[in-house]
Each structure stands twice: as structure tokens, then as C-alpha cells.
Amino acid sequence: MNTLYKILILALATTAIFSCAQETDESSESVQERILKAYVEKYYPDAIRSGSGLYIIDLQDGTGRQANDTSYVKVEYTITYLNGNYHSYTYDSIAKQLGTYSYGGYYGPRIWSLRSSTKGIVELLKGMREGGYVKAIIPATLLDEESGMEITDSDGSSKIYEIRMLEVIDNIDQYQIEQLEKFASTHYPSVKDSTAYGFYYLKTVTDNSDTLKDNSIINVRYIGRFLNGTVFDTNIKDTAKKYRIYVSGAEYAALSYEYREDSTEAMTSNDFVLGFNKALYGMTPGESAVTFFTSDYGYGDNGNSNIPGFTPLCFELWVEKDEEE
């Protein structure tokens, strides 16, 4: 962001705060509203303000299905603060431009649930059609954030959303199943059906020479992938280097998995996502397997770290042989 723009932003914020300094009882929401109004008048004078305080800068109608407040939507977006800094985005081109690109990162459309989104997001997307585009400023209060007293690049400041509506999804489970079925037919055609709804599993190497007793410990190597093939995690050093996600100084050690005769206990005593746990249960040293599953078996609706919500995952697993063997 250029220096002149920074100065103008600072001036707007200072003017807005100074103008209400006499009113000691004025809330931070009111101060933020003054700042936002001054900002819009300066940079987007043609923006249309909704009754809730959201400002529409640009709106292009789509021609596809229409979203409602219970829909799941597939979107591409950028979210920026009023000072121009990025909050988040779906485009790898922006990550490369900013120098934050990761070879293990997830870039591409995201799934949002309007059932659990903030008031501002629901207001913005409800009624939009597939193929549509909107650019708008959403105040912090409509993002369920406590308003700050100035323009910042943290929670409490208004944000600018640019969103492209790609698809309206009615049944998120079926949507993920369709993705997994396509993945299976392309990469693992021998997997004819799921072993449980949303969970696919195939032993690629079977070894019956060992049996496990209750509380036995096995050592596991793995590769985690998104369905687009991106390797997002592994505990195999050479694999990490191959896919350019190697972290210097990191310990690439095998994971320890405790076998329990009671499958329910095995699921709760090992601190892995359900799909990972479920795949390992019943594996013995020398065996390998592949599993892929819906987000219900992974990181759910909210995701984790660089894994977005509603994201199916694939894991390749190997159980190491005992060293004496």
C-alpha cells in the first residue's frame, strides 16, 4: 500500500475519532460507524448502504440457482481490511504475490454454510445466484466482532469482501460423497464402495504374521493429501522434501498408535481425527492402506490450520515392522 493511501486512511480515522472526542459516552460501534462513513464517502461515494450498515460497492447478478439462509455455497473470495492488507483469500496467485505461498496449502474455492455464518455474510449472500459477484464492506458488528476505535488490520475493524458465487449446495454430505466417488474411480477403482457412509478404505498390503494384543503400540507413517493431489502433511522426511513441504529442524518421527480390543476405546484413546483412527484400527506391522473420507471423519465444518471446513481428505498409511524383524 502506498504512503499517500496510508496517510489518507490515518487522517480519516483521526478526524472521525477527534470529532467525537467530546462525546465521552459514545460507543466504539458509533465511532467505527463514523470512520466507515468517512472512508466510504472518500473512496466509494456511490456505495449503497443497507439498513443494517453494510455497504454494497458492486453487485453483478448471476443466472444460476439462488442461495437461501440454509444453503451451503461454494465461493471464491478476497477479504481485505480498510487499510488494504489482506485478511484471507482463495487464490494462489495472491499468495505468490505476497510471498506467503505454501506448496502444502489449500488454494481454491471454499464451502460456506449460511446456516452458521455471521449476519453480514448471510445478508450479503442470501438471494445471490450462481455466477454472481459482490463487493461490499461489512462492519465488524455484522461479523460478530466487537468494534474497535480505529481502522486496523485485526478483528474489530470493518472488512471489504469480494465474493464470487460458484455453486449453491443443498446437501453437503452428498456433495462430498460425489467428490469421493469421483476420486475413487480415478485413483482407486478397486474401491467399489464405502465401508461406512462417507468413509472409504483399502488395504494395499496385508500381513497376517502379527496379531495385536490390547494396549499394543504400533508405529505409523503417513502422507496426507487433499483430493486435488496436494500433499499437506507427512511424517516421512523424503516425501516432505519431494513435495516441498519439508520443515528444517522438524522431527520426522513415526506416530504411535495404541491398539485397543474395544474399538470405541481405540477411537477415543488415540488423539487423531476419526477417519485416521478408523483406518488404523485392525492394521498390523508390515501392512499399508489408503483411506479417504468426508469432513465428518476429518476436521468438520470449521477445518483446522490450513485445512478448510467441509474438506474431504485422503491418507496413505504404513505400519512399521518391529525393528528386530
N, C-alpha and C positions, 0 to 999 in steps of 0.2 A: 504494500500500500504506500502511495507516495506521501511525502511530507505535508503537502498542502492539504490533502484529504484528512490527514490526522489532525492538523491544526483546526480545520473546519469542524470536525467532529467534537474536538475538545471545546471549541468556542460555543457550539450548540449546547453541549452538556452544561458548561459553566453558566451560560446565560439562563438556561432553564432552572438550574438549582438556585442561582442568585435571585431570580425573580420571585421565588417562593420562600426565600430565607426568612422573611418577616413572619411567615405563617408557620409557627413552630409546631402546630398540631397537625400539619398536613402529612398524610401518609406517604410511604415510599411508593405505593401504587400511583398516587396522584402525581408525584414528582416524575416517575417513569413515563406517565402519560404525557406530561408536558414535554419531556425530552423527545419522546417519539413523535409528537405532533410537530415540533420544530424540525426534526430530522426529515419527516415526510414532506413538509412544506418546502424544504430546501432541495431535496433530491428527487422526490416523486410527487410533485404537486397535483398530478392527475389521478393519484391513487384513490380508490373508493373505500371509505370507512364503513364497516358493518356496525350494527347496533352493539355488538359485544366489544368493539375496539380493534378488530382485526382489519388490516389494510390490504386490499386487493390491488396489486400493481399491474398484473397482466393475467388474462384468462382466455384460453383457447378451447373451444368446445371439442369434445371427442364425438365419435359416431357409434361407439360400441355400447356394451351393457353399462347400466348405471349402478353406482355404488350406493348402498344404504348404510345406516348406522350399525348394522350387524354383519356387514361384509368383511371379507379379507381382501386386501388389494395388493397387487404386485406393482411396485413403483421403482422408478429411478429418481434420484434427488441430489440436490446440494443444499446444505444448511449453513448459513453464514451469520456471524454477528454483525451488528450495525457498523463496527469498525473495520469490516472487510475480512476478518480472519475466519477460517473455516471451522465449523463445529463438526460436521460429518458429511460424507458423500458416498456415492456408489461407484464412482468412476476411477478406474486405474490410471487414466490419463492425468487426473488431478493429483493423485498420489505421486506419480512420477515427476510432475511439475514441482511439487512441494518437497521432493526428496524423501518422502516417507513410504515409498512403495516397498512392499514386502512380498517375496515370492510365495510365502505361505498364507498370504492374506486372502480374504474373500472380497472380490470385486464383482459387481453385477447387481441386478435388481434384488430388492428385499420384499419380504411379505410383512405387511402391517395388518393388525386386527383393529378394525374400527370399534369393536366391542370394548376394547381396553385402552384405546388411545386417549390422549388429552382432548379437552374441549375444543381447543384451537384446531387440532388436526381433523377431528370429526367434522367441525363446521366447514373446514376447507375442502374436504374430500367427499362428504356426503352430497350426492346428486351429480358428482362428476361422472363422465362416461369414459370408457376405454378409449385411448388415443388422445385424451385431453391433457392440457398443460395449465399449470397455475403458478404464479409467482406472487407471494404475499408476505407481509410482515405480521408475525404473531407475537403479541405481548407476552411477557413472562407469566402473567396471571392466567392466561389461557393455555399455558404449557404446564400448569400446576407447579409453578416455581414462585418463590417469594421475590417480589420485585426489588431490585437494588436502587441505589440513589444516583446512578450514573450509567453511561454506556460502558460496558465492559465486554470481555470475551470469556465470560463464565456464566454459570446459572444465575438467574435474576435479571438478565437483560433480554430485551426483545431479540428475535431472530428472523432472518429472511429465509423463507422456504421456496425453493424452485422444484416442483414435482411434476413428473410425467406419469400419468396413469396408464399402465400397460395392460392390466388384466384385473377383472373382478372375479373373485373366487368364492363360491358358496360353501363348499365342503373342503376344508383344509386337509383333513385326513385323506380323502380320496385323491386330492391333488398331489399329495406326497407319494401315495401308493402308485399313481401313474408314473411319476418320476422314477421310482424304484423299479417298476416293471420294465420300463424302457432301459434303464441302466443294466438290469439283469439280462435282458435279451441281447444287449450289445456286448457286454463283457463277461457274463457268466451264464450262458444259455443252458447249462446243465441244472441251474437252479430253476426248477419249474414252478415252484410255489413258495409262499412264505410258510415258515414253521409256526408262526403266530402272526396275528394281524399286524402288519407293519414291520415285521422282523424277518429278515432273510439270512440264511446261514448255510454254509457248505464247508465240510472238512475236506481240505485239499490233500492232506497227508494223514493217514491213520496208522497208529502204532498201539497195538494191544499188549505189548510186552510189560507194561507197568499198570498197576492199579493204585488208586489213591485211597488213603485212609483219612478218616476225619481229622481235620486240622493240618493236613499235609500242605506244604508250601511249594508252589511251582514258580519258575521264573519265566517271564513273558517278554517277548519282543513284539513290537507293533509298528505299523505305518497307518496313519490316519489320513483319509482323503475326503475332499468334497466330491460330489458326483461329477463335477466337471474335470476331475483328474488332479486338481491341485492338492499337493501334499501339505497339510497344515501342521502335522506333528509326527514325530517319530523318536524312538529311543535307540535308533541304530545310527551310529556316527557316519558311516559311509553313505547311508541313504540321505541323511541330513545334508551332507556335502553335495551329493548328486543333485538334489532338488533346491540347493542354495538357501537352505533354512538353518544351516549349521550355526551354532552359537559358540564362539570361542570361550573356552573355560567351563562350559557346561558339562555335567557328568552324564554320559550316555549309558546309564546302567539299566539292567533288566528290572521290570516291575515284579513285585512279589504278590502273588495271589494265593489266598488261603482257601483251600478246598474244605467245604463242609458237606457232610452227608445230607443234611437238611437244606434243600435248595433255597428256601426262604432265608435261612441264616446266611447262606453264601452270598445272597444278593445284598444283605444289609451289613455284613461284616467287612466287605471289601469296598473301599471308597472309590468306585468307578461309576460311570454312567451305566444305566440299566442294560443297554444293549451290549456294552463291552463285558459286563458281568455275565450276562446271559450266554454270550458266546463262549466264554472261558469255562463255564460250568460243564464238567464232563470231559474236558480236554486233558490229555496226559502228556508227559515228557516225550518229545520227538514228534508231536503232532502239529499240524498247521491248519488254519481255517481262514475263511473270509466271511465277514458279516456286513450287512448294510441294513439300515433301519430308519424309520421316521424320527422326527424330533421328539416324539413322546418317549422314545428309548434313549434320546440323547440329551440335548440342552434345552428342550422345551420351547415355550413361546418366547422367552426372553433372550435365549442364547447365552454365550459366555465368552468373554475376551474377544477374539477375532472371529467367533462363530455366531452368526446372526440367529435370531429366533426362527422357528419353522424350517430349519435346515436339516435335511437327511444327511447321514454320514456313512462312510464306509471304512472298515478297519480290516487290515490283514494282520493275522496273529500267528506267532510261533511260540511254542512252549519248548524251552531249552532242555536238552538231555542233562542228567546229572553228570557232574564233572568226572566221576570215577568211571563212567561208561564211555 
